[in-house]
Amino acid sequence: MSRAFIKEDGPGNDDLPERPLSPEPNYVTPRGLAMLRERARELAALRQELKKASDDPLAAGKLKETERDLRYASARVESALLVDNAGRDASDVLFGAVVEARDADGAVHRFSIVGQDEADAASDRLSWTSPLARALFGSKAGDTVVWPREEGERTLEIVKVSYPPNT
């Protein structure tokens, strides 16, 4: 029989791929480290619950997924490099900064520069590895930076840089 007709994504699949770890340093804010630790705790608790239902094939598949995610979360906690710039002099943009910037249309945008696992574009929390964060690094209020994007470059004027507590 051709392998093309064999379902391989069910609970019995032993080939669940590992979640890839970034080759970049794992810089984290205090908030990001707390989030990683909490996620690892949640996954460890879920693993214990799923182990109790080991005779259920669906639970067995979920257990494999949970164990993989726990390995990822544990590795991220272990490799975390805490950077706490809360209350730092806001002269220039570094990791942990909150940046307010005005675009060419006059709209003001607010971005927080955080670790990779804490990034959330919908909440304007940018990974420090993102093109925008890299464009902002080292700039000061009053500077103009060029943000390289697929749609074309965008110019932003830095309005304010701050380092609030627990960013």
GURO-719155 format. One record per residue (C-alpha): residue in one letter; x, y, z. Coordinates in steps of 0.05 Angstrom, whole numbers, padded with zeros to 5 digits. Example, Ala and Ser with C-alpha at 12.3 -4.5 7.8 and 13.67 -1.06 7.14 Angstrom:
# residues 2
{atom A, {00246, -00090, 00156}}
{atom S, {00273, -00021, 00143}}
***
This chain:
# residues 167
{atom M, {00000, 00000, 00000}}
{atom S, {00024, 00070, -00016}}
{atom R, {00045, 00112, 00044}}
{atom A, {00006, 00169, 00013}}
{atom F, {-00058, 00138, 00042}}
{atom I, {-00034, 00127, 00113}}
{atom K, {-00058, 00178, 00163}}
{atom E, {00003, 00201, 00203}}
{atom D, {-00023, 00260, 00243}}
{atom G, {-00063, 00220, 00294}}
{atom P, {-00049, 00205, 00367}}
{atom G, {-00003, 00146, 00350}}
{atom N, {00046, 00189, 00312}}
{atom D, {00115, 00182, 00343}}
{atom D, {00147, 00233, 00296}}
{atom L, {00123, 00296, 00330}}
{atom P, {00174, 00348, 00310}}
{atom E, {00209, 00389, 00364}}
{atom R, {00194, 00462, 00368}}
{atom P, {00253, 00499, 00338}}
{atom L, {00297, 00540, 00385}}
{atom S, {00322, 00607, 00361}}
{atom P, {00397, 00612, 00349}}
{atom E, {00394, 00684, 00376}}
{atom P, {00409, 00699, 00450}}
{atom N, {00346, 00690, 00492}}
{atom Y, {00340, 00760, 00521}}
{atom V, {00279, 00767, 00565}}
{atom T, {00246, 00822, 00605}}
{atom P, {00225, 00807, 00676}}
{atom R, {00154, 00800, 00650}}
{atom G, {00177, 00753, 00595}}
{atom L, {00216, 00709, 00643}}
{atom A, {00155, 00704, 00689}}
{atom M, {00112, 00685, 00629}}
{atom L, {00161, 00630, 00608}}
{atom R, {00164, 00602, 00679}}
{atom E, {00088, 00603, 00685}}
{atom R, {00080, 00568, 00618}}
{atom A, {00129, 00513, 00640}}
{atom R, {00090, 00504, 00705}}
{atom E, {00024, 00499, 00667}}
{atom L, {00052, 00448, 00619}}
{atom A, {00082, 00406, 00676}}
{atom A, {00015, 00405, 00710}}
{atom L, {-00021, 00386, 00646}}
{atom R, {00030, 00330, 00634}}
{atom Q, {00014, 00301, 00702}}
{atom E, {-00061, 00303, 00687}}
{atom L, {-00051, 00270, 00619}}
{atom K, {-00008, 00215, 00648}}
{atom K, {-00067, 00195, 00692}}
{atom A, {-00108, 00182, 00628}}
{atom S, {-00053, 00142, 00593}}
{atom D, {-00103, 00089, 00568}}
{atom D, {-00140, 00142, 00527}}
{atom P, {-00108, 00146, 00457}}
{atom L, {-00127, 00220, 00450}}
{atom A, {-00094, 00236, 00517}}
{atom A, {-00032, 00198, 00495}}
{atom G, {-00026, 00242, 00433}}
{atom K, {-00038, 00304, 00474}}
{atom L, {00014, 00280, 00525}}
{atom K, {00067, 00276, 00470}}
{atom E, {00050, 00346, 00447}}
{atom T, {00051, 00372, 00519}}
{atom E, {00118, 00340, 00534}}
{atom R, {00148, 00370, 00471}}
{atom D, {00122, 00439, 00490}}
{atom L, {00148, 00430, 00561}}
{atom R, {00217, 00413, 00533}}
{atom Y, {00214, 00478, 00492}}
{atom A, {00190, 00521, 00551}}
{atom S, {00242, 00491, 00598}}
{atom A, {00298, 00503, 00548}}
{atom R, {00275, 00575, 00540}}
{atom V, {00274, 00586, 00616}}
{atom E, {00343, 00554, 00622}}
{atom S, {00373, 00597, 00566}}
{atom A, {00339, 00662, 00588}}
{atom L, {00384, 00722, 00595}}
{atom L, {00347, 00771, 00639}}
{atom V, {00353, 00844, 00618}}
{atom D, {00319, 00892, 00666}}
{atom N, {00323, 00963, 00641}}
{atom A, {00264, 00987, 00683}}
{atom G, {00276, 01059, 00705}}
{atom R, {00337, 01067, 00661}}
{atom D, {00355, 01135, 00633}}
{atom A, {00313, 01142, 00571}}
{atom S, {00365, 01173, 00527}}
{atom D, {00367, 01119, 00474}}
{atom V, {00330, 01057, 00451}}
{atom L, {00354, 00991, 00480}}
{atom F, {00321, 00924, 00498}}
{atom G, {00260, 00935, 00542}}
{atom A, {00247, 01006, 00516}}
{atom V, {00178, 01033, 00501}}
{atom V, {00183, 01077, 00439}}
{atom E, {00133, 01127, 00414}}
{atom A, {00145, 01144, 00341}}
{atom R, {00109, 01188, 00290}}
{atom D, {00101, 01164, 00218}}
{atom A, {00100, 01207, 00155}}
{atom D, {00024, 01214, 00161}}
{atom G, {00030, 01242, 00232}}
{atom A, {00003, 01180, 00267}}
{atom V, {00038, 01163, 00332}}
{atom H, {00054, 01090, 00345}}
{atom R, {00078, 01059, 00410}}
{atom F, {00123, 00998, 00411}}
{atom S, {00154, 00957, 00467}}
{atom I, {00218, 00919, 00451}}
{atom V, {00217, 00851, 00484}}
{atom G, {00243, 00780, 00479}}
{atom Q, {00223, 00732, 00424}}
{atom D, {00174, 00691, 00466}}
{atom E, {00141, 00753, 00493}}
{atom A, {00131, 00787, 00425}}
{atom D, {00059, 00800, 00404}}
{atom A, {00047, 00845, 00344}}
{atom A, {-00026, 00855, 00363}}
{atom S, {-00003, 00886, 00429}}
{atom D, {00054, 00925, 00396}}
{atom R, {00105, 00882, 00433}}
{atom L, {00163, 00874, 00383}}
{atom S, {00216, 00820, 00386}}
{atom W, {00284, 00851, 00393}}
{atom T, {00303, 00812, 00330}}
{atom S, {00249, 00844, 00286}}
{atom P, {00269, 00892, 00231}}
{atom L, {00233, 00950, 00265}}
{atom A, {00265, 00938, 00333}}
{atom R, {00334, 00934, 00300}}
{atom A, {00320, 00999, 00263}}
{atom L, {00301, 01033, 00329}}
{atom F, {00361, 01009, 00370}}
{atom G, {00408, 01066, 00388}}
{atom S, {00360, 01121, 00367}}
{atom K, {00339, 01178, 00413}}
{atom A, {00279, 01224, 00418}}
{atom G, {00282, 01271, 00358}}
{atom D, {00318, 01221, 00313}}
{atom T, {00290, 01196, 00248}}
{atom V, {00297, 01122, 00231}}
{atom V, {00283, 01083, 00168}}
{atom W, {00242, 01020, 00178}}
{atom P, {00256, 00970, 00123}}
{atom R, {00193, 00933, 00102}}
{atom E, {00173, 00888, 00045}}
{atom E, {00124, 00941, 00022}}
{atom G, {00179, 00993, 00021}}
{atom E, {00216, 01034, 00072}}
{atom R, {00178, 01075, 00123}}
{atom T, {00207, 01135, 00160}}
{atom L, {00192, 01144, 00234}}
{atom E, {00209, 01203, 00279}}
{atom I, {00224, 01181, 00351}}
{atom V, {00179, 01222, 00396}}
{atom K, {00194, 01190, 00464}}
{atom V, {00235, 01134, 00495}}
{atom S, {00219, 01106, 00564}}
{atom Y, {00235, 01047, 00608}}
{atom P, {00173, 01035, 00651}}
{atom P, {00174, 00983, 00706}}
{atom N, {00161, 00911, 00685}}
{atom T, {00163, 00920, 00610}}
***
